Amino acid sequence: MTPIALIFLAVSMSADAFAASISKGAELQKPRFHHAIGIGLVFGIIEAITPVLGWIAGKASQQYVQAWDHWVAFILLSAIGLHMIYTGLKKEDKIEHRKQTLWLLVLTAMATSLDAMAVGASLAFIDASIIATSLAIGLATTVMASIGALLGHKLGKFVGHWAELMGGVVLIGIGLAVLAEHTGFFNA
């Protein structure tokens, strides 16, 4: 995976955490800097762990799907991207104000990181460096979720939709690039 593709992947994987952290920031109404960093770290750490778990599962199953692994990567990345687009389009504009708890934050971070687990599995099929990818995703998510929490009380309902939509488009683009590279589309 090229450095540019890695950056796009990391930023697109952080899009759903960014959208969720905007909501968390809006729930706090006026989050302080240390609250935003804490929210970002929870999202970032969990988002960095889940691709590794997916990669381990992907490596374990790789021998069974090696002949069509690029198709698996394409389908997984495209499905995640389409789901992110769908979720971005159907979100309600109303932001619910609830009491913040660490467990609720962790559960939210786990829910938004499931797509990173599937991406990790697809990366196992194309022999991408999971350590670099995982660290990039974790760092991008920490930064994006911290920014989202800080901006949440001002931008809440406006930015979250677009972040998730763009993240979905980027994932589909990466899936198409993987497919084109492994099928020799650009060599023709």
Secondary structure, 3 states (H helix, E strand, C coil): CCHHHHHHHHHHHCHHHHHHHHHHHHHHCCCCHHHHHHHHHHHHHHHHHHHHHHHHHHHHHHHHHHHHHHHHHHHHHHHHHHHHHHHHHHCCCCCCCCCCCHHHHHHHHHHHHHHHHHHHHHHHHCCCCHHHHHHHHHHHHHHHHHHHHHHHHHHHHHHHHHHHHHHHHHHHHHHHHHHHHHHCHHHC
